[in-house]
Amino acid sequence: MKRWYVAHTRPQAEARAREHLLHQGFEAWLPEYRKQRRHARRTDQVLRPLFPRYLFVHLDLDAERWRSVLGTAGVQHLVGGDPPTPLADAVIDLLKSRVDAEGLVPVSPALSLKPGDAVRIADGPLADLEGVFLDIDEKDRVAILLRLMGRTLRVQVAGRDVEKA
């Protein structure tokens, strides 16, 4: 019976390991999200693994030559030892239910913030201003307290434009 297993990969080798596993005929899944990267006053979007250094492999330990996964470029080992420990199907089902039309998992950087955290607005008309994180609403709008012109103002900006200071 096929079950999902977790493969631990070498640093930044998740995509390479997935491609090599697919070429060998294994079903491999690497959940990714789109991250906005800013460098030298330029902003672009890159794909990043949701779980750095891990990917999921669907295997039947009794019917497949699963040990060849261990020799795959980019893979260090399967989590759990010998034999590896299967992952609950509910975990994969939950993750796959959150995948959007592009096959990516939507992630808001603002979700990792706690009220009172110092934040910086990275983009938009208020770029480079710093304030205090208050909360986030269901539409990914972040409420921030800013100190401007001797007053404290409550502003709302898009969650993707906020980062920890």
C-alpha positions as CSV (number, residue, x, y, z in Angstrom):
1,M,0.0,0.0,0.0
2,K,1.4,3.4,-1.0
3,R,2.0,5.8,1.9
4,W,3.7,9.3,2.1
5,Y,7.2,9.5,3.5
6,V,9.4,12.5,4.2
7,A,12.7,12.8,2.5
8,H,15.4,15.0,4.1
9,T,17.5,16.7,1.4
10,R,20.8,18.5,1.2
11,P,20.7,22.3,1.7
12,Q,18.9,24.0,-1.2
13,A,18.6,20.8,-3.1
14,E,14.8,20.1,-2.7
15,A,13.9,20.9,-6.4
16,R,16.9,18.9,-7.7
17,A,15.9,15.9,-5.5
18,R,12.3,16.1,-6.7
19,E,13.3,16.1,-10.4
20,H,15.6,13.1,-9.9
21,L,12.9,11.2,-8.0
22,L,10.4,12.0,-10.8
23,H,12.9,10.7,-13.4
24,Q,13.2,7.5,-11.5
25,G,9.4,7.0,-11.6
26,F,8.6,8.0,-8.0
27,E,5.8,10.3,-7.1
28,A,7.4,13.3,-5.3
29,W,5.8,16.5,-4.0
30,L,7.5,19.6,-3.0
31,P,5.1,22.2,-1.6
32,E,6.3,25.7,-2.5
33,Y,5.2,29.3,-2.0
34,R,5.9,32.5,-3.8
35,K,8.2,34.9,-2.0
36,Q,8.9,38.5,-2.8
37,R,12.6,39.1,-2.9
38,R,14.1,42.6,-2.7
39,H,17.7,43.3,-3.7
40,A,19.4,46.4,-5.0
41,R,16.2,48.4,-5.2
42,R,14.6,45.7,-7.4
43,T,11.8,43.4,-6.4
44,D,11.1,40.0,-7.9
45,Q,9.2,36.9,-7.0
46,V,10.9,33.5,-6.4
47,L,9.6,30.1,-5.5
48,R,10.7,28.7,-2.1
49,P,10.0,25.4,-0.4
50,L,7.4,25.5,2.3
51,F,9.5,23.1,4.4
52,P,13.2,23.8,3.6
53,R,15.3,20.7,3.2
54,Y,12.2,18.4,3.1
55,L,10.0,16.9,0.4
56,F,7.3,14.2,0.3
57,V,7.6,10.8,-1.5
58,H,4.7,8.5,-2.2
59,L,6.0,4.9,-1.9
60,D,4.9,1.3,-1.4
61,L,7.7,-0.2,0.7
62,D,6.7,-3.7,-0.2
63,A,6.3,-3.3,-4.0
64,E,8.9,-0.7,-4.9
65,R,12.6,-0.5,-4.7
66,W,12.4,2.3,-2.2
67,R,16.1,2.1,-1.1
68,S,17.1,3.7,-4.5
69,V,15.5,6.9,-3.1
70,L,18.5,7.0,-0.6
71,G,20.9,7.2,-3.5
72,T,19.1,9.9,-5.3
73,A,21.0,13.2,-6.0
74,G,20.0,15.7,-3.3
75,V,18.4,13.2,-0.9
76,Q,20.2,12.6,2.4
77,H,17.8,10.1,4.0
78,L,14.2,9.2,4.6
79,V,12.9,10.4,8.0
80,G,12.3,7.6,10.6
81,G,15.2,5.3,9.9
82,D,15.1,1.8,8.3
83,P,12.3,1.3,7.4
84,P,11.1,4.9,7.2
85,T,8.1,6.2,9.2
86,P,5.0,6.9,7.1
87,L,3.3,10.3,7.4
88,A,-0.4,10.5,8.1
89,D,-2.4,10.9,4.9
90,A,-4.4,13.7,6.6
91,V,-1.3,15.9,6.7
92,I,-0.8,15.7,3.0
93,D,-4.5,16.0,2.3
94,L,-4.6,19.2,4.4
95,L,-1.6,20.7,2.7
96,K,-2.9,19.8,-0.8
97,S,-6.3,21.3,0.0
98,R,-4.5,24.7,0.5
99,V,-2.7,24.7,-2.9
100,D,-3.9,27.4,-5.3
101,A,-4.4,27.2,-9.1
102,E,-0.7,27.6,-9.7
103,G,0.2,24.7,-7.5
104,L,1.6,26.9,-4.7
105,V,0.7,27.2,-1.1
106,P,-0.3,30.8,-0.3
107,V,1.7,32.1,2.7
108,S,1.5,35.5,4.3
109,P,4.7,36.8,5.9
110,A,2.5,38.8,8.4
111,L,1.2,35.5,9.9
112,S,4.5,35.0,11.8
113,L,4.1,38.4,13.6
114,K,2.8,38.9,17.1
115,P,1.1,42.1,18.4
116,G,3.8,44.5,19.6
117,D,6.5,43.3,17.2
118,A,8.5,46.0,15.5
119,V,7.9,46.0,11.7
120,R,9.1,47.8,8.6
121,I,7.0,48.6,5.6
122,A,9.0,47.2,2.7
123,D,6.9,48.4,-0.3
124,G,4.3,51.0,-1.2
125,P,3.8,54.7,-0.5
126,L,4.9,54.2,3.2
127,A,8.0,52.1,2.3
128,D,10.9,52.1,4.8
129,L,8.7,53.4,7.7
130,E,8.9,51.5,10.9
131,G,6.1,50.9,13.4
132,V,4.4,48.4,15.8
133,F,2.4,45.4,14.5
134,L,-1.2,45.4,15.9
135,D,-3.1,42.7,14.1
136,I,-4.1,41.2,10.7
137,D,-7.6,40.7,9.2
138,E,-9.0,38.0,7.1
139,K,-8.1,39.9,3.9
140,D,-4.4,39.9,4.8
141,R,-4.4,43.6,5.7
142,V,-2.0,44.5,8.5
143,A,-2.7,47.2,11.1
144,I,0.4,49.1,12.2
145,L,1.0,52.0,14.6
146,L,3.3,54.5,13.0
147,R,4.9,57.6,14.6
148,L,4.6,60.4,12.0
149,M,5.0,64.2,12.6
150,G,4.7,63.9,16.3
151,R,1.5,61.8,16.2
152,T,0.8,58.1,16.4
153,L,-1.3,56.9,13.5
154,R,-3.0,53.6,12.9
155,V,-2.5,52.5,9.2
156,Q,-3.4,49.4,7.3
157,V,-1.2,48.0,4.5
158,A,-1.1,44.7,2.6
159,G,0.5,41.9,4.5
160,R,3.0,41.2,1.7
161,D,4.4,44.7,2.2
162,V,5.4,44.2,5.9
163,E,8.5,42.5,7.3
164,K,10.0,42.2,10.8
165,A,12.3,45.2,11.6
